[in-house]
């Protein structure tokens, strides 16, 4: 901002900083939704692995289950129940994906709206307003914008990876189900701990300027 716009620049910088902090608070809620859905996915996949183990054990022991094998139709009834259990769990894991996708879409809209606000206000702000924090250890406006964009990209990549894993997984393969569970839990692209640390830094920033 030039000297003739100094007062306006300060006001615009404050407004932009507040807008970005507000977006980060909304991002916080979206990440919580994502984590809730991810945790549900872990529970379903663990149940699927357990169900696959039971089916594997049943198949290995079929015809050799003592009294159960001697009862006409008993083994088939058990097998049917095991298959139905796996089908319900498969349906459950598939139902989580639209919810994860919805979080990604909301995150993308949030970033788009925030960048639009940036375009409207940054022209009246100096580089110092955008790139320098007001206090040591606090993120600048530019840093916070980068962090928001990181979340958008990382969540979309995480969703894409999980979709590819699901498409390539055979539900009758205990090994592949176990690998899917491990990869889901690993959260290859989205580092939740890093996000929480950044979110805390933004909140400290907001509190110290309240």
C-alpha positions, -999 to +999 in steps of 0.1 A: +000+000+000+013+035-007+014+062+019-018+077+005-037+045+013-019+036+046-049+038+068-071+019+044-044-007+039-043-014+076-080-018+077-080-041+047-052-062+062-072-066+094-103-075+075-084-101+054-067-115+084-100-119+102-116-135+071-088-161+068-090-169+105-128-174+101-121-198+072-096-217+094-123-221+120-147-235+094-119-257+082-114-270+117-151-282+117-147-299+083-116-317+094-135-330+125-162-343+101-135-359+080-119-375+110-152-388+123-159-405+089-124-418+088-127-433+123-159-450+112-141-464+082-114-479+105-141-496+126-159-510+096-127-523+080-116-539+113-150-557+114-145-567+078-111-582+085-126-601+115-154-613+093-130-624+066-110-643+093-142-661+104-150-670+068-115-682+062-116-704+094-151-717+084-139-726+049-109-745+063-130-764+087-161-770+066-173-805+069-152-811+100-173-791+125-184-820+146-221-818+157-227-787+135-215-807+104-238-835+113-269-813+114-284-810+079-282-775+066-265-761+097-232-754+079-250-737+050-269-715+075-237-704+092-220-697+059-250-676+048-249-656+080-212-650+076-217-639+039-245-616+049-224-600+076-196-593+051-221-578+026-235-554+052-200-543+061-191-539+025-221-517+020-212-497+051-176-489+039-190-478+005-215-455+022-187-436+039-172-424+006-199-399-004-196-383+031-158-380+027-164-366-008-188-340+006-162-328+030-137-324+002-163-304-018-170-281+011-133-276+017-128-267-020-157-242-018-142-227+014-108-222-001-124-207-033-144-182-012-113-173+009-092-167-022-119-145-036-118-124-005-080-123-008-082-110-044-107-083-033-086-070-004-049-078-011-045-051-037-047-025-010-023-043+013+015-041+014+037-072+010+045-068+047+007-071+055+005-103+036+038-120+044+049-108+078+032-119+111+022-093+136+041-111+163+068-137+165+057-174+160+024-163+146+015-172+110+011-145+084-019-141+062+000-158+033+010-187+055-026-193+067-038-192+031-012-218+021-022-240+050-059-239+040-049-248+004-027-277+018-058-292+036-079-290+004-052-308-017-043-334+010-079-344+017-087-348-020-055-370-025-064-390+006-099-396-007-086-406-042-061-431-027-088-447-005-111-450-036-084-467-056-076-491-027-113-500-024-117-506-061-086-529-061-096-549-030-111-584-031-134-588-001-126-626+001-089-619+005-080-615+041-045-602+031-059-575+009-084-564+035-057-561+061-036-540+037-066-518+030-071-512+068-034-504+073-033-479+044-066-463+056-052-458+091-018-445+077-035-414+062-007-411+036-014-376+024-033-358+052-012-353+083-038-345+110-012-338+137+004-311+115-030-296+108-038-295+145-005-277+152-013-252+125-048-247+137-035-240+172-011-214+158-040-197+141-061-197+172-033-182+193-029-156+165-066-147+169-066-146+207-036-123+208-053-099+185-087-100+200 
